Structure formats: C-alpha cells, structure tokens
C-alpha cells in the first residue's frame, strides 16, 4: 500500500518538477519585463515634466543605439 502511494506521488512529482521550473522561469521573465516597463514609464514621466514629449524621447533612444 505505502509503496503504491510512493510510486504514484513519485510519478506525479517527476511530472510537476518541469512544470514548476517552467513556471518559475516565466515568473522571473515577467518580473524583469515589468521592471523594465516601470523604468521606461518613470523615465518618460520625468522627460515629460522637463518639457520634452515622449515621442521625441523614444526617437532619441532609437537613434542613440
């Protein structure tokens, strides 16, 4: 009885490990992208306060690279 339960949970665990790993990678990427979006939004707000509109700032960023 105990061996059957262990086997079933072992198979379930081996199925869940890659799912959990993929989900944690997704969360990491999502966190990085949201941090980048926040940084860009804050920089655009700061630029707009100085009197430069956001479109010209984005064009500047595009031509700077």
PDB file with SEQRES, HELIX, SHEET and CRYST1 records, atoms N, CA, C and O in Angstrom:
SEQRES   1 A   65  UNK UNK UNK UNK UNK UNK UNK UNK UNK UNK UNK UNK UNK          
SEQRES   2 A   65  UNK UNK UNK UNK UNK UNK UNK UNK UNK UNK UNK UNK UNK          
SEQRES   3 A   65  UNK UNK UNK UNK UNK UNK UNK UNK UNK UNK UNK UNK UNK          
SEQRES   4 A   65  UNK UNK UNK UNK UNK UNK UNK UNK UNK UNK UNK UNK UNK          
SEQRES   5 A   65  UNK UNK UNK UNK UNK UNK UNK UNK UNK UNK UNK UNK UNK          
HELIX    1 AA1 UNK A    2  UNK A   49  1                                  48    
HELIX    2 AA2 UNK A   54  UNK A   64  1                                  11    
CRYST1    1.000    1.000    1.000  90.00  90.00  90.00 P 1           1          
ATOM      1  N   UNK A   1       0.826  -1.201   0.000  1.00  0.00           N  
ATOM      2  CA  UNK A   1       0.000   0.000   0.000  1.00  0.00           C  
ATOM      3  C   UNK A   1       0.867   1.259   0.000  1.00  0.00           C  
ATOM      4  O   UNK A   1       0.663   2.155  -0.820  1.00  0.00           O  
ATOM      5  N   UNK A   2       1.833   1.328   0.919  1.00  0.00           N  
ATOM      6  CA  UNK A   2       2.701   2.501   1.006  1.00  0.00           C  
ATOM      7  C   UNK A   2       3.563   2.611  -0.249  1.00  0.00           C  
ATOM      8  O   UNK A   2       3.819   3.716  -0.728  1.00  0.00           O  
ATOM      9  N   UNK A   3       4.009   1.484  -0.782  1.00  0.00           N  
ATOM     10  CA  UNK A   3       4.851   1.509  -1.980  1.00  0.00           C  
ATOM     11  C   UNK A   3       4.063   2.054  -3.171  1.00  0.00           C  
ATOM     12  O   UNK A   3       4.597   2.834  -3.961  1.00  0.00           O  
ATOM     13  N   UNK A   4       2.789   1.646  -3.306  1.00  0.00           N  
ATOM     14  CA  UNK A   4       1.963   2.148  -4.406  1.00  0.00           C  
ATOM     15  C   UNK A   4       1.785   3.660  -4.302  1.00  0.00           C  
ATOM     16  O   UNK A   4       1.862   4.368  -5.306  1.00  0.00           O  
ATOM     17  N   UNK A   5       1.546   4.151  -3.091  1.00  0.00           N  
ATOM     18  CA  UNK A   5       1.365   5.598  -2.894  1.00  0.00           C  
ATOM     19  C   UNK A   5       2.652   6.332  -3.251  1.00  0.00           C  
ATOM     20  O   UNK A   5       2.611   7.367  -3.916  1.00  0.00           O  
ATOM     21  N   UNK A   6       3.781   5.810  -2.818  1.00  0.00           N  
ATOM     22  CA  UNK A   6       5.062   6.452  -3.137  1.00  0.00           C  
ATOM     23  C   UNK A   6       5.303   6.471  -4.639  1.00  0.00           C  
ATOM     24  O   UNK A   6       5.776   7.468  -5.185  1.00  0.00           O  
ATOM     25  N   UNK A   7       4.981   5.375  -5.304  1.00  0.00           N  
ATOM     26  CA  UNK A   7       5.176   5.323  -6.757  1.00  0.00           C  
ATOM     27  C   UNK A   7       4.294   6.353  -7.452  1.00  0.00           C  
ATOM     28  O   UNK A   7       4.736   7.045  -8.369  1.00  0.00           O  
ATOM     29  N   UNK A   8       3.054   6.447  -7.012  1.00  0.00           N  
ATOM     30  CA  UNK A   8       2.148   7.413  -7.637  1.00  0.00           C  
ATOM     31  C   UNK A   8       2.625   8.841  -7.399  1.00  0.00           C  
ATOM     32  O   UNK A   8       2.632   9.654  -8.323  1.00  0.00           O  
ATOM     33  N   UNK A   9       3.019   9.149  -6.180  1.00  0.00           N  
ATOM     34  CA  UNK A   9       3.497  10.501  -5.899  1.00  0.00           C  
ATOM     35  C   UNK A   9       4.833  10.773  -6.565  1.00  0.00           C  
ATOM     36  O   UNK A   9       5.118  11.910  -6.941  1.00  0.00           O  
ATOM     37  N   UNK A  10       5.658   9.739  -6.717  1.00  0.00           N  
ATOM     38  CA  UNK A  10       6.920   9.917  -7.424  1.00  0.00           C  
ATOM     39  C   UNK A  10       6.700  10.287  -8.880  1.00  0.00           C  
ATOM     40  O   UNK A  10       7.374  11.169  -9.412  1.00  0.00           O  
ATOM     41  N   UNK A  11       5.756   9.614  -9.521  1.00  0.00           N  
ATOM     42  CA  UNK A  11       5.440   9.944 -10.913  1.00  0.00           C  
ATOM     43  C   UNK A  11       4.841  11.340 -11.001  1.00  0.00           C  
ATOM     44  O   UNK A  11       5.155  12.102 -11.915  1.00  0.00           O  
ATOM     45  N   UNK A  12       3.984  11.668 -10.055  1.00  0.00           N  
ATOM     46  CA  UNK A  12       3.370  12.994 -10.037  1.00  0.00           C  
ATOM     47  C   UNK A  12       4.426  14.067  -9.799  1.00  0.00           C  
ATOM     48  O   UNK A  12       4.381  15.138 -10.404  1.00  0.00           O  
ATOM     49  N   UNK A  13       5.375  13.773  -8.915  1.00  0.00           N  
ATOM     50  CA  UNK A  13       6.452  14.720  -8.617  1.00  0.00           C  
ATOM     51  C   UNK A  13       7.348  14.913  -9.834  1.00  0.00           C  
ATOM     52  O   UNK A  13       7.756  16.038 -10.122  1.00  0.00           O  
ATOM     53  N   UNK A  14       7.658  13.850 -10.544  1.00  0.00           N  
ATOM     54  CA  UNK A  14       8.503  13.980 -11.733  1.00  0.00           C  
ATOM     55  C   UNK A  14       7.772  14.738 -12.835  1.00  0.00           C  
ATOM     56  O   UNK A  14       8.410  15.365 -13.681  1.00  0.00           O  
ATOM     57  N   UNK A  15       6.439  14.688 -12.838  1.00  0.00           N  
ATOM     58  CA  UNK A  15       5.678  15.488 -13.790  1.00  0.00           C  
ATOM     59  C   UNK A  15       5.659  16.957 -13.369  1.00  0.00           C  
ATOM     60  O   UNK A  15       5.726  17.850 -14.213  1.00  0.00           O  
ATOM     61  N   UNK A  16       5.568  17.200 -12.069  1.00  0.00           N  
ATOM     62  CA  UNK A  16       5.444  18.581 -11.594  1.00  0.00           C  
ATOM     63  C   UNK A  16       6.754  19.350 -11.616  1.00  0.00           C  
ATOM     64  O   UNK A  16       6.737  20.576 -11.728  1.00  0.00           O  
ATOM     65  N   UNK A  17       7.878  18.675 -11.512  1.00  0.00           N  
ATOM     66  CA  UNK A  17       9.162  19.389 -11.481  1.00  0.00           C  
ATOM     67  C   UNK A  17       9.386  20.262 -12.714  1.00  0.00           C  
ATOM     68  O   UNK A  17       9.684  21.445 -12.550  1.00  0.00           O  
ATOM     69  N   UNK A  18       9.259  19.744 -13.945  1.00  0.00           N  
ATOM     70  CA  UNK A  18       9.458  20.632 -15.099  1.00  0.00           C  
ATOM     71  C   UNK A  18       8.393  21.718 -15.209  1.00  0.00           C  
ATOM     72  O   UNK A  18       8.677  22.825 -15.667  1.00  0.00           O  
ATOM     73  N   UNK A  19       7.160  21.404 -14.787  1.00  0.00           N  
ATOM     74  CA  UNK A  19       6.100  22.416 -14.823  1.00  0.00           C  
ATOM     75  C   UNK A  19       6.438  23.545 -13.862  1.00  0.00           C  
ATOM     76  O   UNK A  19       6.300  24.721 -14.201  1.00  0.00           O  
ATOM     77  N   UNK A  20       6.884  23.185 -12.656  1.00  0.00           N  
ATOM     78  CA  UNK A  20       7.252  24.194 -11.670  1.00  0.00           C  
ATOM     79  C   UNK A  20       8.452  25.011 -12.145  1.00  0.00           C  
ATOM     80  O   UNK A  20       8.491  26.228 -11.967  1.00  0.00           O  
ATOM     81  N   UNK A  21       9.424  24.338 -12.747  1.00  0.00           N  
ATOM     82  CA  UNK A  21      10.613  25.041 -13.236  1.00  0.00           C  
ATOM     83  C   UNK A  21      10.246  26.021 -14.348  1.00  0.00           C  
ATOM     84  O   UNK A  21      10.719  27.158 -14.356  1.00  0.00           O  
ATOM     85  N   UNK A  22       9.411  25.589 -15.276  1.00  0.00           N  
ATOM     86  CA  UNK A  22       8.987  26.478 -16.365  1.00  0.00           C  
ATOM     87  C   UNK A  22       8.190  27.656 -15.824  1.00  0.00           C  
ATOM     88  O   UNK A  22       8.341  28.781 -16.301  1.00  0.00           O  
ATOM     89  N   UNK A  23       7.341  27.405 -14.830  1.00  0.00           N  
ATOM     90  CA  UNK A  23       6.546  28.486 -14.257  1.00  0.00           C  
ATOM     91  C   UNK A  23       7.428  29.477 -13.516  1.00  0.00           C  
ATOM     92  O   UNK A  23       7.184  30.682 -13.579  1.00  0.00           O  
ATOM     93  N   UNK A  24       8.451  28.996 -12.813  1.00  0.00           N  
ATOM     94  CA  UNK A  24       9.340  29.913 -12.103  1.00  0.00           C  
ATOM     95  C   UNK A  24      10.165  30.743 -13.085  1.00  0.00           C  
ATOM     96  O   UNK A  24      10.431  31.918 -12.832  1.00  0.00           O  
ATOM     97  N   UNK A  25      10.573  30.139 -14.205  1.00  0.00           N  
ATOM     98  CA  UNK A  25      11.284  30.902 -15.239  1.00  0.00           C  
ATOM     99  C   UNK A  25      10.359  31.959 -15.829  1.00  0.00           C  
ATOM    100  O   UNK A  25      10.777  33.092 -16.068  1.00  0.00           O  
ATOM    101  N   UNK A  26       9.095  31.584 -16.066  1.00  0.00           N  
ATOM    102  CA  UNK A  26       8.118  32.547 -16.579  1.00  0.00           C  
ATOM    103  C   UNK A  26       7.940  33.707 -15.606  1.00  0.00           C  
ATOM    104  O   UNK A  26       7.882  34.864 -16.024  1.00  0.00           O  
ATOM    105  N   UNK A  27       7.856  33.410 -14.318  1.00  0.00           N  
ATOM    106  CA  UNK A  27       7.694  34.475 -13.327  1.00  0.00           C  
ATOM    107  C   UNK A  27       8.914  35.382 -13.292  1.00  0.00           C  
ATOM    108  O   UNK A  27       8.774  36.597 -13.151  1.00  0.00           O  
ATOM    109  N   UNK A  28      10.112  34.810 -13.419  1.00  0.00           N  
ATOM    110  CA  UNK A  28      11.329  35.629 -13.439  1.00  0.00           C  
ATOM    111  C   UNK A  28      11.347  36.564 -14.640  1.00  0.00           C  
ATOM    112  O   UNK A  28      11.652  37.749 -14.506  1.00  0.00           O  
ATOM    113  N   UNK A  29      11.018  36.030 -15.815  1.00  0.00           N  
ATOM    114  CA  UNK A  29      10.995  36.853 -17.029  1.00  0.00           C  
ATOM    115  C   UNK A  29       9.927  37.932 -16.916  1.00  0.00           C  
ATOM    116  O   UNK A  29      10.145  39.077 -17.312  1.00  0.00           O  
ATOM    117  N   UNK A  30       8.773  37.561 -16.374  1.00  0.00           N  
ATOM    118  CA  UNK A  30       7.686  38.523 -16.209  1.00  0.00           C  
ATOM    119  C   UNK A  30       8.101  39.641 -15.255  1.00  0.00           C  
ATOM    120  O   UNK A  30       7.783  40.808 -15.486  1.00  0.00           O  
ATOM    121  N   UNK A  31       8.808  39.286 -14.187  1.00  0.00           N  
ATOM    122  CA  UNK A  31       9.265  40.300 -13.232  1.00  0.00           C  
ATOM    123  C   UNK A  31      10.272  41.243 -13.884  1.00  0.00           C  
ATOM    124  O   UNK A  31      10.220  42.453 -13.664  1.00  0.00           O  
ATOM    125  N   UNK A  32      11.179  40.701 -14.677  1.00  0.00           N  
ATOM    126  CA  UNK A  32      12.156  41.545 -15.370  1.00  0.00           C  
ATOM    127  C   UNK A  32      11.484  42.477 -16.373  1.00  0.00           C  
ATOM    128  O   UNK A  32      11.835  43.653 -16.469  1.00  0.00           O  
ATOM    129  N   UNK A  33      10.514  41.944 -17.119  1.00  0.00           N  
ATOM    130  CA  UNK A  33       9.823  42.776 -18.105  1.00  0.00           C  
ATOM    131  C   UNK A  33       9.007  43.873 -17.438  1.00  0.00           C  
ATOM    132  O   UNK A  33       8.960  44.999 -17.932  1.00  0.00           O  
ATOM    133  N   UNK A  34       8.364  43.550 -16.317  1.00  0.00           N  
ATOM    134  CA  UNK A  34       7.585  44.586 -15.637  1.00  0.00           C  
ATOM    135  C   UNK A  34       8.502  45.638 -15.029  1.00  0.00           C  
ATOM    136  O   UNK A  34       8.152  46.818 -15.002  1.00  0.00           O  
ATOM    137  N   UNK A  35       9.675  45.228 -14.539  1.00  0.00           N  
ATOM    138  CA  UNK A  35      10.627  46.208 -14.016  1.00  0.00           C  
ATOM    139  C   UNK A  35      11.132  47.113 -15.135  1.00  0.00           C  
ATOM    140  O   UNK A  35      11.285  48.318 -14.932  1.00  0.00           O  
ATOM    141  N   UNK A  36      11.391  46.550 -16.307  1.00  0.00           N  
ATOM    142  CA  UNK A  36      11.831  47.360 -17.440  1.00  0.00           C  
ATOM    143  C   UNK A  36      10.735  48.324 -17.876  1.00  0.00           C  
ATOM    144  O   UNK A  36      11.013  49.479 -18.197  1.00  0.00           O  
ATOM    145  N   UNK A  37       9.482  47.849 -17.888  1.00  0.00           N  
ATOM    146  CA  UNK A  37       8.366  48.719 -18.269  1.00  0.00           C  
ATOM    147  C   UNK A  37       8.197  49.853 -17.262  1.00  0.00           C  
ATOM    148  O   UNK A  37       7.936  50.992 -17.649  1.00  0.00           O  
ATOM    149  N   UNK A  38       8.347  49.545 -15.963  1.00  0.00           N  
ATOM    150  CA  UNK A  38       8.266  50.598 -14.942  1.00  0.00           C  
ATOM    151  C   UNK A  38       9.379  51.614 -15.122  1.00  0.00           C  
ATOM    152  O   UNK A  38       9.145  52.818 -15.015  1.00  0.00           O  
ATOM    153  N   UNK A  39      10.588  51.139 -15.395  1.00  0.00           N  
ATOM    154  CA  UNK A  39      11.716  52.049 -15.587  1.00  0.00           C  
ATOM    155  C   UNK A  39      11.464  52.962 -16.786  1.00  0.00           C  
ATOM    156  O   UNK A  39      11.718  54.165 -16.713  1.00  0.00           O  
ATOM    157  N   UNK A  40      10.972  52.403 -17.879  1.00  0.00           N  
ATOM    158  CA  UNK A  40      10.690  53.205 -19.067  1.00  0.00           C  
ATOM    159  C   UNK A  40       9.575  54.211 -18.802  1.00  0.00           C  
ATOM    160  O   UNK A  40       9.643  55.357 -19.246  1.00  0.00           O  
ATOM    161  N   UNK A  41       8.549  53.773 -18.073  1.00  0.00           N  
ATOM    162  CA  UNK A  41       7.443  54.684 -17.776  1.00  0.00           C  
ATOM    163  C   UNK A  41       7.903  55.832 -16.892  1.00  0.00           C  
ATOM    164  O   UNK A  41       7.540  56.984 -17.130  1.00  0.00           O  
ATOM    165  N   UNK A  42       8.708  55.525 -15.864  1.00  0.00           N  
ATOM    166  CA  UNK A  42       9.202  56.586 -14.983  1.00  0.00           C  
ATOM    167  C   UNK A  42      10.105  57.547 -15.741  1.00  0.00           C  
ATOM    168  O   UNK A  42      10.054  58.756 -15.515  1.00  0.00           O  
ATOM    169  N   UNK A  43      10.936  57.015 -16.644  1.00  0.00           N  
ATOM    170  CA  UNK A  43      11.810  57.906 -17.405  1.00  0.00           C  
ATOM    171  C   UNK A  43      10.994  58.770 -18.356  1.00  0.00           C  
ATOM    172  O   UNK A  43      11.326  59.936 -18.569  1.00  0.00           O  
ATOM    173  N   UNK A  44       9.924  58.211 -18.932  1.00  0.00           N  
ATOM    174  CA  UNK A  44       9.066  59.012 -19.808  1.00  0.00           C  
ATOM    175  C   UNK A  44       8.341  60.096 -19.019  1.00  0.00           C  
ATOM    176  O   UNK A  44       8.176  61.214 -19.507  1.00  0.00           O  
ATOM    177  N   UNK A  45       7.907  59.770 -17.797  1.00  0.00           N  
ATOM    178  CA  UNK A  45       7.251  60.784 -16.969  1.00  0.00           C  
ATOM    179  C   UNK A  45       8.227  61.893 -16.613  1.00  0.00           C  
ATOM    180  O   UNK A  45       7.862  63.068 -16.617  1.00  0.00           O  
ATOM    181  N   UNK A  46       9.463  61.529 -16.307  1.00  0.00           N  
ATOM    182  CA  UNK A  46      10.464  62.543 -15.966  1.00  0.00           C  
ATOM    183  C   UNK A  46      10.781  63.420 -17.171  1.00  0.00           C  
ATOM    184  O   UNK A  46      10.968  64.629 -17.032  1.00  0.00           O  
ATOM    185  N   UNK A  47      10.840  62.814 -18.346  1.00  0.00           N  
ATOM    186  CA  UNK A  47      11.125  63.584 -19.557  1.00  0.00           C  
ATOM    187  C   UNK A  47       9.970  64.530 -19.869  1.00  0.00           C  
ATOM    188  O   UNK A  47      10.196  65.676 -20.259  1.00  0.00           O  
ATOM    189  N   UNK A  48       8.730  64.058 -19.700  1.00  0.00           N  
ATOM    190  CA  UNK A  48       7.581  64.922 -19.974  1.00  0.00           C  
ATOM    191  C   UNK A  48       7.522  66.097 -19.008  1.00  0.00           C  
ATOM    192  O   UNK A  48       7.065  67.179 -19.377  1.00  0.00           O  
ATOM    193  N   UNK A  49       7.976  65.896 -17.784  1.00  0.00           N  
ATOM    194  CA  UNK A  49       7.994  67.007 -16.827  1.00  0.00           C  
ATOM    195  C   UNK A  49       8.993  68.073 -17.249  1.00  0.00           C  
ATOM    196  O   UNK A  49       8.818  69.250 -16.932  1.00  0.00           O  
ATOM    197  N   UNK A  50      10.025  67.675 -17.951  1.00  0.00           N  
ATOM    198  CA  UNK A  50      11.035  68.647 -18.395  1.00  0.00           C  
ATOM    199  C   UNK A  50      10.626  69.356 -19.683  1.00  0.00           C  
ATOM    200  O   UNK A  50      11.335  70.253 -20.137  1.00  0.00           O  
ATOM    201  N   UNK A  51       9.507  68.975 -20.276  1.00  0.00           N  
ATOM    202  CA  UNK A  51       9.004  69.681 -21.442  1.00  0.00           C  
ATOM    203  C   UNK A  51       9.249  68.983 -22.768  1.00  0.00           C  
ATOM    204  O   UNK A  51       8.832  69.488 -23.811  1.00  0.00           O  
ATOM    205  N   UNK A  52       9.911  67.841 -22.753  1.00  0.00           N  
ATOM    206  CA  UNK A  52      10.131  67.091 -23.993  1.00  0.00           C  
ATOM    207  C   UNK A  52       9.024  66.038 -24.071  1.00  0.00           C  
ATOM    208  O   UNK A  52       8.759  65.340 -23.092  1.00  0.00           O  
ATOM    209  N   UNK A  53       8.394  65.925 -25.207  1.00  0.00           N  
ATOM    210  CA  UNK A  53       7.337  64.921 -25.284  1.00  0.00           C  
ATOM    211  C   UNK A  53       7.935  63.527 -25.460  1.00  0.00           C  
ATOM    212  O   UNK A  53       9.093  63.367 -25.845  1.00  0.00           O  
ATOM    213  N   UNK A  54       7.115  62.533 -25.168  1.00  0.00           N  
ATOM    214  CA  UNK A  54       7.591  61.154 -25.109  1.00  0.00           C  
ATOM    215  C   UNK A  54       8.017  60.629 -26.476  1.00  0.00           C  
ATOM    216  O   UNK A  54       8.932  59.810 -26.558  1.00  0.00           O  
ATOM    217  N   UNK A  55       7.375  61.081 -27.545  1.00  0.00           N  
ATOM    218  CA  UNK A  55       7.703  60.565 -28.876  1.00  0.00           C  
ATOM    219  C   UNK A  55       9.125  60.957 -29.262  1.00  0.00           C  
ATOM    220  O   UNK A  55       9.875  60.136 -29.789  1.00  0.00           O  
ATOM    221  N   UNK A  56       9.495  62.203 -29.005  1.00  0.00           N  
ATOM    222  CA  UNK A  56      10.854  62.629 -29.331  1.00  0.00           C  
ATOM    223  C   UNK A  56      11.886  61.892 -28.473  1.00  0.00           C  
ATOM    224  O   UNK A  56      12.983  61.584 -28.939  1.00  0.00           O  
ATOM    225  N   UNK A  57      11.528  61.614 -27.224  1.00  0.00           N  
ATOM    226  CA  UNK A  57      12.440  60.868 -26.356  1.00  0.00           C  
ATOM    227  C   UNK A  57      12.645  59.449 -26.885  1.00  0.00           C  
ATOM    228  O   UNK A  57      13.770  58.948 -26.902  1.00  0.00           O  
ATOM    229  N   UNK A  58      11.562  58.803 -27.318  1.00  0.00           N  
ATOM    230  CA  UNK A  58      11.689  57.448 -27.867  1.00  0.00           C  
ATOM    231  C   UNK A  58      12.485  57.455 -29.165  1.00  0.00           C  
ATOM    232  O   UNK A  58      13.265  56.537 -29.419  1.00  0.00           O  
ATOM    233  N   UNK A  59      12.294  58.486 -29.989  1.00  0.00           N  
ATOM    234  CA  UNK A  59      13.097  58.594 -31.210  1.00  0.00           C  
ATOM    235  C   UNK A  59      14.571  58.789 -30.867  1.00  0.00           C  
ATOM    236  O   UNK A  59      15.450  58.262 -31.549  1.00  0.00           O  
ATOM    237  N   UNK A  60      14.835  59.547 -29.809  1.00  0.00           N  
ATOM    238  CA  UNK A  60      16.218  59.735 -29.363  1.00  0.00           C  
ATOM    239  C   UNK A  60      16.819  58.408 -28.903  1.00  0.00           C  
ATOM    240  O   UNK A  60      17.961  58.090 -29.234  1.00  0.00           O  
ATOM    241  N   UNK A  61      16.046  57.637 -28.139  1.00  0.00           N  
ATOM    242  CA  UNK A  61      16.542  56.336 -27.677  1.00  0.00           C  
ATOM    243  C   UNK A  61      16.805  55.409 -28.860  1.00  0.00           C  
ATOM    244  O   UNK A  61      17.774  54.650 -28.856  1.00  0.00           O  
ATOM    245  N   UNK A  62      15.947  55.472 -29.864  1.00  0.00           N  
ATOM    246  CA  UNK A  62      16.103  54.581 -31.014  1.00  0.00           C  
ATOM    247  C   UNK A  62      17.337  54.954 -31.832  1.00  0.00           C  
ATOM    248  O   UNK A  62      18.052  54.075 -32.312  1.00  0.00           O  
ATOM    249  N   UNK A  63      17.586  56.244 -31.992  1.00  0.00           N  
ATOM    250  CA  UNK A  63      18.736  56.652 -32.799  1.00  0.00           C  
ATOM    251  C   UNK A  63      20.038  56.596 -32.012  1.00  0.00           C  
ATOM    252  O   UNK A  63      21.117  56.595 -32.605  1.00  0.00           O  
ATOM    253  N   UNK A  64      19.954  56.548 -30.687  1.00  0.00           N  
ATOM    254  CA  UNK A  64      21.176  56.512 -29.878  1.00  0.00           C  
ATOM    255  C   UNK A  64      21.899  55.180 -30.023  1.00  0.00           C  
ATOM    256  O   UNK A  64      23.121  55.118 -29.886  1.00  0.00           O  
ATOM    257  N   UNK A  65      21.153  54.112 -30.301  1.00  0.00           N  
ATOM    258  CA  UNK A  65      21.784  52.793 -30.419  1.00  0.00           C  
ATOM    259  C   UNK A  65      22.319  52.589 -31.753  1.00  0.00           C  
ATOM    260  O   UNK A  65      22.886  51.534 -32.036  1.00  0.00           O  
TER     261      UNK A  65                                                      
END                                                                             
